[in-house]
Amino acid sequence: MRKTNRKLSPQTRIAQALRFMDPETGALVPPIQTSSTYARDENYDVRKPYWYRRDGNETTAHAEALIAELENAEQSLLFASGLSAAAAVIDPLPTGAHVVVPRAMYHGVLALFQSAQSRGRLVVSYYEAGDLDQMRAAMRADTVLVWAETPNNPDWAVTDIAAASEIAHAWGAKLVADCTGTPPCATKALDLGADISMHSATKYLNGHSDITAGVLSVRTPDVGWEEIALYRKLQGTVLTSFDAFLLIRGMRTLYLRVEKATENALRIAHHFENHRHLKQVLFPGLPSHPDHTLQTRQTGGMYGGMLSVITQGTAQDAIDVARYCTVFYPATSLGGVESLIEHRATVSGDGFPVDPNLLRLSIGIEDADDLIHDLEQALERVFNA
Ligand SMILES: *Cc1c(COP(=O)(O)O)cnc(C)c1O
């Protein structure tokens, strides 16, 4: 590796995959390690760091190092999905432990908590996402974990991570921050005081809608972190090397993609704010959003491309707007280069608190005018038919 004396910025280091260069061949792309097993050495000792693929592999470790760099983390662990990463935090908690979680959030994570609660595994208290008074009121002497999702699905309420970590720590609990909506080029949850930063790397980190992956990062690995690593090893939910390769490739353009998605989302949010066929545009990048100042501080202005709109009319009208879009794809997920539109109530199902007229938009990197025109024609077709 050629040396430089200058301290390189994360943009440079991520674009260069941590200045990777194969010392023997000069190749600039990290190889895909496909072996599931590793031979013992001449003394019949197990080689470090890997001896079997369920523990991890070199390609996945390289992707983990990129994320640790972005998060200012001591260690990052990649999983086969965001939900398997969340499960690795939730499942090892002691039986009967008390946790404090948002009432509405990514439905799969909520389902993990609700399932643990219904089986008597965990005692769960809820707070309105972003509402620190409710979070504080839910804390108990035996609370072990506070979960925050910020920005929070699907209305993008923002939780003050520094303040939430103070609340959690005052009660001897840990704060886990799921910041999937604003990847670690924008929000560095560990720097703000979270004990564990979580991301669905399926979304912005990979950015190309061609893998599922999840990641947990920590500043000070402790006993709890070792339990998480052991859980991944025993469950075999480590990210595969092929998917890690795609993730490394995707992350090289992370800054560019999030900057462009932010720029597009800001244009779209400003265009549709006060639109006659919409009741509301929910986007923390808008100065009218109640969490605008907080989110500007917590992202440095890199708000990302997640926004929701609440249409006039009926729930069917909202569904029809999604159906009539021709540039936006009517698909779930978020954080990819292509824009998606989704009727949230259809996807999250009964019992999940969401406005029946809410459409969630994941803004990609296309031309903003094409996206604005597409949503305009769909609204016209529904409301001026
Ligand atoms: C998608 C998502 C998850 C789950 O991640 P998968 O990779 O789909 O398993 C968790 N939290 C948030 C905020 C998400 O958007």
The ligand as an SDF file (V2000), in Angstrom:
LIG
                    3D

 15 15  0  0  0  0  0  0  0  0999 V2000
  -35.5810   -2.4980    6.2850 C   0  0  0  0  0  0  0  0  0  0  0  0
  -35.4530   -2.0830    7.6970 C   0  0  0  0  0  0  0  0  0  0  0  0
  -35.1620   -3.0230    8.6990 C   0  0  0  0  0  0  0  0  0  0  0  0
  -35.0450   -4.4940    8.4050 C   0  0  0  0  0  0  0  0  0  0  0  0
  -33.9680   -4.7780    7.5810 O   0  0  0  0  0  0  0  0  0  0  0  0
  -33.9550   -6.0080    6.5290 P   0  0  0  0  0  0  0  0  0  0  0  0
  -32.6210   -5.8680    5.9050 O   0  0  0  0  0  0  0  0  0  0  0  0
  -35.1110   -5.8170    5.6010 O   0  0  0  0  0  0  0  0  0  0  0  0
  -34.1060   -7.2610    7.3410 O   0  0  0  0  0  0  0  0  0  0  0  0
  -35.0280   -2.5540   10.0040 C   0  0  0  0  0  0  0  0  0  0  0  0
  -35.1820   -1.2590   10.3140 N   0  0  0  0  0  0  0  0  0  0  0  0
  -35.4650   -0.3370    9.3780 C   0  0  0  0  0  0  0  0  0  0  0  0
  -35.6200    1.0980    9.7820 C   0  0  0  0  0  0  0  0  0  0  0  0
  -35.6130   -0.7150    8.0350 C   0  0  0  0  0  0  0  0  0  0  0  0
  -35.9140    0.1990    7.1080 O   0  0  0  0  0  0  0  0  0  0  0  0
  1  2  1  0
  2  3  1  0
  2 14  2  0
  3  4  1  0
  3 10  2  0
  4  5  1  0
  5  6  1  0
  6  7  2  0
  6  8  1  0
  6  9  1  0
 10 11  1  0
 11 12  2  0
 12 13  1  0
 12 14  1  0
 14 15  1  0
M  END
$$$$
